[in-house]
């Protein structure tokens, strides 16, 4: 197979896979992170500095827990905003690169503009390098966000349990984290394909329905190791058929009626894998572009 044909194949691969990515990308498809692009990370940094100054001015120590709480929010902002921006940037550039290089390569395959092959090789070399860098940066951001606890979904075990009874109306939160990390109680996006984060018929049994807790209890589990049911107005206002009582040995998260979380997982993973292949195709484009630039007669 000639260098020219391989150059054309790499261009087509970039174009086709990026078109697919435009359809499945979690940001572009509005599946997740509708406000990720409008975040102001510097504002969070300023708020952290202000909080630290106020704390010290009051004669108190700015603890590691406070610092980690702010830093986790700043990291989330930088990573999610970076992924948002790079998804648009990388995909748009890859579409242009694939189309332009593919079109020029196709013309050469039909013996048109053969005197332009050397320039085509140079264009392919430059485009391949730019495409690889942009796509690889996107892959890094995607991978970091995909494996971080930025899903917005509370963590629970395989049976949908998030707290277990200690005594009476007191329950221990299974995923409480005292580190100060704002997102410690959330599930990773890479875990959203698991059964506890999507609709499953077996989660709608008598026990799961009767002991399903309101969102306010899950909220508090991110800040407290133990929760007491008597602290919640929802506890006394539940209908008799579904009220949580001390006979519940476990508390279940609010029941999920869709598979939208699995859809988010699928989109992240698909975009990540396809982008890795596009990275390889960009390397191929740059390599064969360089070879064509050196020996244009071998097209």
C-alpha positions in Angstrom: 0.0 0.0 0.0 1.5 3.3 -1.1 2.2 6.3 1.2 -0.4 8.4 -0.5 -3.1 5.8 0.1 -2.1 5.5 3.7 -2.2 9.3 4.0 -5.7 9.3 2.6 -6.8 6.5 4.9 -5.5 8.3 8.0 -7.4 11.4 6.9 -10.6 9.5 6.4 -10.2 7.8 9.8 -9.9 11.1 11.5 -12.9 12.6 9.7 -15.3 9.6 10.2 -14.4 9.0 13.9 -14.7 12.7 14.7 -18.1 12.9 13.0 -19.2 10.0 15.3 -17.6 11.8 18.3 -19.7 14.9 17.5 -22.8 12.8 17.9 -21.8 11.0 21.1 -19.6 13.5 22.9 -21.0 14.1 26.4 -20.5 17.8 26.3 -21.6 18.6 22.7 -24.6 16.3 23.0 -25.6 18.2 26.2 -25.8 14.9 28.1 -23.7 16.3 31.0 -22.1 19.5 32.0 -24.5 22.1 30.5 -22.8 24.9 32.6 -19.2 23.5 32.5 -18.2 26.0 29.9 -19.3 29.1 31.8 -17.6 28.4 35.1 -15.2 31.0 36.5 -12.4 29.1 38.2 -10.6 32.3 39.3 -13.7 33.3 41.3 -13.4 30.1 43.3 -9.7 30.8 43.9 -10.6 34.3 45.1 -13.3 33.0 47.4 -10.8 30.5 48.9 -8.3 33.3 49.6 -11.0 35.5 51.1 -12.2 32.6 53.4 -8.6 31.9 54.5 -8.0 35.6 55.3 -11.3 35.8 57.3 -10.5 32.7 59.2 -7.0 33.8 60.1 -8.2 37.3 60.9 -10.6 35.8 63.4 -7.7 34.1 65.1 -8.5 30.6 63.9 -6.5 28.1 61.9 -7.4 27.5 58.2 -7.5 23.7 58.5 -6.4 21.1 55.9 -10.0 20.0 55.7 -11.1 23.5 54.7 -8.3 23.8 52.2 -9.2 20.5 50.6 -12.8 21.4 50.4 -12.0 24.6 48.4 -9.3 22.9 46.4 -11.6 20.0 45.3 -14.1 22.6 43.9 -11.3 24.4 42.1 -9.9 21.2 40.7 -13.4 20.2 39.5 -13.9 23.6 37.8 -10.5 23.5 36.0 -11.0 19.9 34.9 -14.6 20.1 33.7 -14.2 23.5 32.1 -11.0 22.2 30.4 -12.8 19.1 29.1 -15.7 21.3 27.8 -13.4 23.6 25.9 -11.1 20.9 24.5 -14.1 18.8 23.3 -15.2 21.6 21.1 -11.7 22.6 20.1 -10.3 19.1 19.3 -13.4 17.9 17.5 -13.7 21.0 15.3 -10.0 20.9 14.4 -10.1 17.2 13.7 -13.1 17.6 11.4 -11.3 20.3 9.4 -8.0 18.4 9.3 -9.7 15.2 8.2 -11.7 16.9 5.5 -8.9 19.0 4.1 -6.2 16.3 4.1 -8.7 13.7 2.8 -9.8 15.9 -0.1 -6.3 16.8 -1.1 -5.2 13.2 -0.8 -8.2 12.1 -2.9 -7.3 14.5 -5.7 -3.7 13.1 -5.8 -5.0 9.5 -5.9 -6.8 10.6 -9.2 -3.5 11.9 -10.5 -4.6 15.6 -10.0 -2.2 18.3 -8.8 0.7 15.9 -8.5 3.1 18.8 -8.4 1.5 19.8 -5.1 2.3 16.5 -3.3 5.3 18.0 -1.5 3.1 20.8 -0.1 0.4 18.2 0.7 3.0 16.3 2.8 3.9 19.4 4.7 0.2 20.2 5.3 -0.3 16.7 6.6 2.7 16.9 8.9 1.6 20.1 10.5 -2.1 19.1 10.7 -1.2 15.7 12.2 0.9 17.3 14.9 -1.7 19.9 15.8 -4.5 17.3 15.7 -2.5 14.9 17.9 -1.7 17.5 20.5 -5.3 18.8 20.7 -6.9 15.4 20.7 -4.4 14.0 23.3 -5.1 16.9 25.6 -8.8 16.2 25.3 -8.2 12.5 26.1 -6.4 13.5 29.3 -9.2 15.8 30.4 -11.8 13.2 29.5 -9.9 10.4 31.4 -9.5 12.6 34.5 -13.1 13.6 34.6 -14.4 10.1 33.7 -12.5 8.6 36.7 -13.4 11.4 39.2 -16.4 11.8 41.4 -18.1 14.5 39.4 -21.2 12.6 38.4 -23.6 14.4 40.7 -25.0 11.0 41.8 -24.7 9.9 45.4 -22.6 6.8 45.9 -24.3 3.6 47.0 -23.5 -0.1 47.1 -24.6 -2.8 44.6 -28.0 -3.1 46.4 -28.7 0.6 46.4 -27.8 1.0 50.1 -26.2 4.2 51.3 -26.6 3.9 55.1 -27.0 1.0 57.7 -28.7 1.0 61.1 -26.5 1.6 64.1 -29.2 1.8 66.8 -32.8 2.9 66.8 -33.2 5.8 64.4 -29.5 6.4 64.0 -27.8 5.2 60.7 -24.2 5.2 59.6 -23.4 6.6 56.2 -21.4 4.0 54.3 -19.6 6.5 52.1 -18.9 9.3 54.5 -15.4 10.9 54.0 -13.9 13.2 56.6 -11.2 14.5 54.3 -13.1 17.6 53.4 -13.4 16.7 49.7 -16.6 18.3 48.4 -17.3 15.4 46.1 -16.3 12.5 48.4 -19.8 11.2 48.7 -20.4 11.1 44.9 -20.0 8.2 42.5 -17.4 8.3 39.8 -18.7 8.8 36.2 -16.9 5.6 35.3 -19.2 3.8 37.8 -22.4 5.0 36.3 -22.9 1.9 34.2 -23.4 -0.2 37.4 -26.9 -1.5 38.3 -27.3 0.6 41.4 -27.2 3.8 39.3 -29.8 2.8 36.7 -33.3 1.3 36.6 -33.5 -2.3 37.9 -36.7 -4.1 38.6 -35.4 -5.8 41.7 -34.8 -2.4 43.4 -38.5 -1.9 43.6 -39.2 -4.6 46.2 -41.2 -4.0 49.4 -38.0 -3.4 51.5 -36.4 -1.1 49.0 -39.5 1.0 48.5 -40.4 1.2 52.2 -36.9 2.2 53.3 -36.1 4.5 50.4 -34.8 7.8 51.8 -35.4 11.4 50.6 -32.6 13.3 48.9 -32.0 15.5 52.0 -30.7 12.4 53.9 -28.2 11.7 51.1 -27.1 15.3 51.1 -26.3 15.1 54.8 -24.4 11.9 54.4 -21.7 13.9 52.6 -21.1 15.9 55.8 -22.0 13.6 58.6 -20.9 10.1 59.5 -24.2 9.3 61.2 -27.7 10.6 60.6 -30.7 10.5 62.9 -34.1 10.0 61.2 -35.8 12.1 63.9 -33.9 15.2 62.5 -35.9 15.1 59.2 -39.4 16.4 58.7 -39.8 13.9 55.8 -39.5 11.1 58.4 -42.9 11.8 60.0 -44.6 13.0 56.8 -44.2 9.8 54.8 -47.4 7.9 53.9 -47.8 5.0 56.3 -47.3 2.5 53.5 -43.8 3.9 52.6 -42.6 5.5 55.9 -39.1 4.7 57.1 -39.2 3.1 60.5 -36.6 1.7 62.8 -37.4 -1.7 61.4 -35.3 -0.7 58.3 -31.9 -2.2 58.8 -30.6 -0.3 55.7 -31.5 3.0 54.0 -31.8 2.9 50.2 -31.1 5.8 47.9 -34.0 7.3 46.0 -35.2 4.9 43.3 -33.9 5.5 39.8 -36.5 5.1 37.0 -34.2 5.6 33.9 -30.9 4.4 32.4 -29.6 8.0 31.8 -26.6 7.4 34.0 -25.5 4.5 31.8 -26.0 6.7 28.8 -23.5 9.2 30.3 -21.0 6.4 31.0 -21.4 5.1 27.4 -20.8 8.5 25.9 -17.7 9.3 28.0 -16.2 5.9 27.2 -17.0 6.0 23.5 -15.6 9.5 23.0 -12.5 8.5 25.0 -11.8 5.3 22.9 -12.6 7.0 19.6 -10.4 10.0 20.5 -7.5 7.6 21.3 -7.8 6.1 17.8 -8.0 9.6 16.3 -4.7 10.4 18.1 -3.1 7.4 16.4 -4.5 8.4 13.1 -3.1 11.9 13.5 0.3 10.4 14.2 -0.1 8.4 11.0 -1.1 11.5 9.1 2.0 13.4 10.4 4.3 10.4 9.6 3.1 9.8 6.1 2.9 13.6 5.5 6.6 13.8 6.4 7.5 10.9 4.1 5.6 12.5 1.2 7.3 15.9 1.9 10.7 14.2 1.6 9.9 11.9 -1.4 6.8 13.3 -3.2 7.4 11.0 -6.1 6.4 8.0 -3.9 2.8 9.1 -3.6 
